[in-house]
Each structure stands twice: as structure tokens, then as C-alpha cells.
Amino acid sequence: MPFYVPPKEHSFDIDKEPNYIVPVIASFSTKGGVQPLYFQFDEKTIKVMSVHWCEKKYNAFHFECTAELDGYIREVNLTFFPNENRWFMKPK
């Protein structure tokens, strides 16, 4: 059985452009809640490790998340616009 290796405290390479439209796999509750699980950026699938906070404002859900790719951790903001069915990602 392999041992658990915690992710490294270093950022993976995401450009510093303001916003990107990204595909997201999310979990939706029967009460209208939503939580991102994975998103794709630069043809790589990135796992959302945790959501620090979520705020619903102006018909959008704003998430501050910790994401992991190839053992590196990065803080990202994801915004979901349900009326447009679009997700936007902004690196921190």
C-alpha cells in the first residue's frame, strides 16, 4: 500500500490574465446549492481540493478555492453564472 504524499506548497503555471471561461464538473444539491469539483485549464484536469467560501451575488456564485495539479496547490476564484451556464476562473 503506498503512503500518502501531501501536495507541495508551490503554484502551478497559470497565466495572470483576468478571467478564463473554463469547463467545470460540479455537484448540485436539490436545494439549489452548487460546488465545483474539477475544472479544466490548458487541457489539464484540475481537482478542487476545498472551497474556502461561497457567495451568491447578482445571479452568480463566487467561490474561493484551493486547487491541485500535479502535486502543486494554487488558490483560484471560480464564478458560476447559472443564467448563462458558464464558469469563469481567475487565478489569485
Summary of the structure (lengths in Angstrom):
residues: 92
radius of gyration: 13.7
end to end distance: 35.7
largest distance: 47.9
contacts: 214
relative contact order: 0.27
helix: 0%
strand: 61%
